[in-house]
Amino acid sequence: MSQVSTTPRQGHLYQQTIQQLGVGLLYNPSLELYLDACPGICDYVEIIPDMFWTDQGRQAPKRFEEIESWMKVLDKIATQYPLTSHNISYSLGSAGIFDKSYLHKMKEWHNRYQFKWHSDHLSFVKVHNEQQEEHNAGLAVPVPYDYEVLDMIGGRINAIKRSISTPFLVENNVYFIDLPEQELSETAFLNELSHDTSCGLLLDIHNVYTNAVNHHFDARDFIRQLDLDKVIEIHIAGGNEMAGMYTDSHAGPCPPEVWELLDYTLPLVPNLCGITFEFHESYFHLLQFDGINQELHRAKTSWNRYHT
């Protein structure tokens, strides 16, 4: 078991015990047969809840229409593996409305599936016009690292924590444009956020590597600047180049540099509870069952070296 202690704005000490899980997979449709064929190959499954329903919009009488065929798969997985939730629609950095009906849906799902922890990105995907109509940006847009945004996101995380009594983690984001004249660095922003709220950190090592390649900084230096006691989960993945940029496309196996960063990081994160391998289903042909097994085995070897 691993204890995470944070100090929220109210000033009291908040302690939460989180179960160490091991090495997991982020679910995608190509994994349904794999999980049947290779039972127990991973220690937990992380899901993106938004994949399992159709969002009819905030004005719809019944907003979230669960997809029956997908729900059967999820219910089966839930009987076999611990689940964690990796969200994409809290949209923590949206300057418009905070989506409370989405939060209510996630509370309902947490009661149903008892996720070991929830997470979302330090970014936003929802934008609103003057009529408060909502549009999806189509990608995770990075937030400006300033104190006004810090206060806004901190308030939203505290609202999530008041509603769902399980750990909530924030993931470092990929960005392709470095905004000028920001008040904080990304690491300082994440550290302040984790200190001022009860959230932990989801350290996506491939995101760090992607940004380091595109913006020419030292990935290890970035990791050293984080408050690593707050890291509860690590993501690893692969990527590829497009239009002169290296992208976080989850394109098959992890590159050697990501494995090197993982081995560098693991001795420094005493409260780590899980390493999650991500790949997009369109790249399943690059992995197949044997390739997934190899990625999980390598991650488990590293996990066992430092966190058994």
C-alpha positions in Angstrom: 0.0 0.0 0.0 1.1 3.5 -0.7 0.1 6.7 1.3 -0.3 10.0 -0.5 -0.5 13.1 1.7 -1.4 16.5 0.3 -2.4 19.8 1.7 -5.5 21.4 0.2 -6.4 25.1 0.3 -8.4 24.6 3.5 -5.0 24.0 5.3 -5.7 20.7 6.9 -3.7 17.5 6.2 -5.5 15.2 3.8 -4.3 11.6 3.8 -5.4 8.8 1.4 -4.2 5.3 1.1 -3.9 4.0 -2.5 -3.5 0.4 -3.5 -0.4 -0.5 -5.5 -1.6 -2.3 -8.7 1.4 -2.9 -10.8 1.4 -2.8 -14.6 -1.8 -2.1 -16.6 -3.2 -1.5 -20.1 -5.2 1.4 -21.4 -8.2 -0.3 -23.0 -9.0 0.1 -26.7 -11.3 -2.0 -28.9 -8.4 -4.1 -30.3 -7.7 -5.5 -26.8 -11.0 -7.4 -26.3 -9.7 -10.6 -27.8 -6.2 -10.1 -26.3 -7.6 -9.9 -22.8 -9.6 -13.1 -23.4 -6.6 -14.9 -24.8 -4.0 -13.7 -22.3 -5.8 -13.7 -18.9 -3.8 -12.1 -16.1 -1.1 -10.7 -18.3 -1.7 -7.3 -16.8 -2.5 -6.3 -13.3 -5.3 -3.8 -14.0 -7.2 -2.1 -16.9 -7.5 1.6 -17.4 -10.6 2.8 -19.3 -11.6 6.0 -21.0 -15.3 6.2 -19.9 -16.3 8.5 -22.8 -15.7 5.6 -25.2 -18.6 3.6 -23.7 -21.4 6.1 -24.3 -22.7 8.7 -26.7 -22.9 12.2 -25.4 -26.1 13.8 -26.7 -25.2 17.2 -25.4 -25.9 19.2 -22.2 -29.5 20.1 -23.2 -30.6 16.5 -24.0 -33.2 14.9 -21.6 -31.0 11.8 -21.4 -27.6 13.0 -22.1 -25.3 9.9 -21.8 -26.5 7.0 -23.9 -24.5 4.0 -22.9 -23.5 1.7 -25.9 -24.9 -1.7 -25.0 -22.3 -3.8 -26.9 -19.5 -1.9 -25.3 -21.0 -2.1 -21.9 -21.1 -5.8 -22.1 -17.3 -5.8 -22.7 -16.7 -3.4 -19.9 -18.8 -5.4 -17.4 -16.9 -8.5 -18.3 -13.5 -6.7 -17.8 -14.7 -5.4 -14.5 -15.2 -8.9 -13.2 -11.6 -9.8 -14.1 -9.4 -6.8 -13.4 -9.3 -3.7 -11.1 -10.3 -0.6 -13.1 -8.9 2.9 -13.2 -10.6 5.8 -15.0 -8.7 8.0 -17.5 -11.1 10.8 -18.4 -10.9 13.2 -21.4 -14.0 15.3 -20.7 -13.7 17.0 -17.3 -11.9 19.6 -19.5 -10.3 21.1 -16.4 -8.9 24.1 -18.3 -12.0 25.2 -20.1 -12.6 28.9 -19.5 -16.3 28.5 -19.8 -18.6 26.2 -17.9 -17.4 23.4 -15.7 -19.4 20.3 -16.7 -21.2 19.3 -13.5 -23.5 16.8 -15.3 -20.4 15.0 -16.5 -19.1 14.9 -12.9 -22.5 13.4 -11.8 -22.2 10.7 -14.5 -18.7 9.9 -13.3 -19.9 9.7 -9.7 -22.6 7.2 -10.9 -19.9 5.2 -12.7 -17.6 5.2 -9.8 -20.3 3.8 -7.6 -20.8 1.1 -10.2 -17.2 0.2 -10.9 -15.2 1.4 -7.9 -12.3 2.8 -9.8 -9.0 2.7 -7.9 -8.4 6.3 -9.1 -9.6 8.8 -11.6 -7.4 11.1 -13.8 -7.6 13.7 -16.5 -5.3 16.0 -18.4 -3.8 19.4 -17.7 -5.6 20.8 -20.7 -9.1 21.4 -22.1 -11.2 20.0 -24.9 -14.4 22.0 -24.5 -14.9 25.5 -25.7 -18.0 27.7 -25.4 -19.3 30.6 -27.4 -21.2 33.7 -26.0 -24.4 31.7 -25.9 -22.7 29.1 -23.8 -23.0 26.5 -26.6 -20.4 23.8 -26.3 -17.9 22.7 -29.0 -15.2 20.1 -28.9 -11.7 21.2 -29.9 -10.8 17.8 -31.1 -7.6 17.6 -29.2 -6.2 18.3 -25.7 -5.4 22.0 -25.8 -2.7 23.1 -23.2 -3.6 25.7 -20.6 -1.6 28.9 -19.9 0.5 28.3 -16.8 -0.6 31.3 -14.7 -2.2 31.8 -11.2 -5.7 32.6 -12.5 -5.8 29.3 -14.3 -4.3 27.5 -11.4 -7.0 28.8 -9.1 -9.7 27.8 -11.5 -8.4 24.3 -12.0 -7.8 23.8 -8.3 -11.4 24.7 -7.5 -12.6 22.2 -10.1 -10.4 19.4 -8.7 -11.7 20.1 -5.2 -15.3 19.9 -6.6 -14.5 16.5 -8.1 -12.9 15.3 -4.8 -16.0 16.4 -2.8 -18.2 14.4 -5.1 -16.1 11.3 -5.7 -14.1 10.0 -2.7 -11.2 8.3 -4.6 -7.8 9.7 -5.7 -7.8 12.1 -8.6 -4.7 12.5 -10.7 -3.7 15.2 -13.2 -1.6 14.3 -16.3 1.1 16.5 -17.8 0.2 17.5 -21.3 1.7 17.5 -24.8 2.1 20.9 -26.4 3.3 22.0 -29.8 3.4 25.8 -29.2 5.1 27.2 -26.2 3.1 30.2 -25.0 5.2 33.3 -24.2 5.3 35.2 -20.9 3.7 32.6 -18.7 3.8 33.1 -14.9 4.9 29.5 -14.1 6.7 26.7 -15.8 4.7 23.5 -16.4 6.5 21.7 -13.5 5.9 24.6 -11.1 2.2 24.7 -12.1 1.8 20.9 -11.5 3.6 21.2 -8.2 1.5 24.1 -7.0 -1.7 22.3 -8.1 -0.8 19.1 -6.3 0.1 21.1 -3.2 -3.0 23.3 -3.2 -5.5 20.5 -3.8 -5.7 16.8 -2.9 -4.7 15.6 -6.4 -1.8 13.4 -7.3 0.2 13.4 -10.5 -0.1 11.1 -13.5 3.4 11.4 -15.1 3.2 10.6 -18.8 6.8 9.8 -19.7 6.1 9.7 -23.4 4.5 13.2 -23.2 7.7 14.5 -21.5 9.8 12.8 -24.2 7.6 14.3 -26.9 7.9 17.8 -25.6 11.6 17.4 -25.0 12.2 16.4 -28.6 10.0 19.2 -30.0 11.2 22.0 -27.7 14.8 20.9 -27.1 15.0 20.5 -23.3 16.4 17.8 -21.0 13.6 15.3 -20.2 15.4 14.2 -17.0 15.7 17.7 -15.8 11.9 18.2 -16.3 11.2 15.0 -14.2 13.6 16.2 -11.5 11.7 19.4 -11.1 8.5 17.7 -10.3 7.4 16.9 -6.7 7.9 13.1 -7.4 6.2 12.1 -4.1 2.9 13.1 -5.8 3.3 10.7 -8.7 0.8 7.9 -8.4 0.7 6.6 -12.0 3.0 6.6 -15.0 2.0 6.3 -18.6 4.3 4.9 -21.3 3.6 4.8 -25.0 5.1 5.2 -28.5 4.8 7.9 -31.1 5.9 9.0 -34.6 6.9 12.0 -36.6 4.5 14.0 -38.7 5.1 17.3 -40.5 8.4 17.8 -38.8 7.1 17.3 -35.3 7.3 14.2 -33.0 3.7 13.3 -31.9 2.2 11.5 -29.0 0.2 9.2 -31.3 0.5 6.1 -29.2 1.9 4.4 -32.2 2.9 0.9 -31.1 5.9 0.0 -29.0 7.7 2.4 -26.7 10.9 3.9 -28.1 14.2 3.1 -26.3 14.3 6.6 -24.9 11.0 6.1 -23.1 12.3 2.9 -21.4 15.4 4.8 -20.4 13.3 7.6 -18.9 11.2 5.0 -17.1 14.2 3.3 -15.5 15.5 6.7 -14.5 12.2 7.8 -12.9 11.2 4.6 -11.0 13.6 4.9 -8.1 12.5 8.5 -7.6 8.7 7.9 -7.2 8.1 6.3 -3.8 4.3 6.4 -4.0 3.9 4.9 -7.5 0.9 2.6 -7.8 0.8 1.7 -11.5 2.5 1.9 -14.9 0.1 2.0 -17.8 1.0 1.1 -21.4 -1.0 2.9 -24.0 -1.4 2.3 -27.7 -4.0 3.3 -30.3 -6.0 0.5 -31.8 -5.0 1.6 -35.3 -1.4 0.5 -34.5 -2.3 -3.0 -33.2 -0.8 -4.4 -36.4 2.6 -3.2 -35.2 2.3 -5.1 -31.9 0.0 -8.1 -32.2 -0.3 -10.3 -29.1 3.4 -11.0 -28.8 4.3 -7.3 -29.0 1.9 -6.3 -26.3 3.3 -9.2 -24.1 6.8 -7.8 -24.7 5.9 -4.3 -23.7 4.1 -5.5 -20.5 6.9 -7.9 -19.6 9.5 -5.1 -19.9 7.4 -2.8 -17.8 6.9 -5.5 -15.2 10.6 -6.1 -15.0 11.2 -2.5 -14.3 8.3 -2.4 -11.8 9.6 -5.4 -9.9 13.1 -3.9 -9.7 11.9 -0.9 -7.8 8.4 -1.3 -6.5 7.6 -4.9 -5.5 
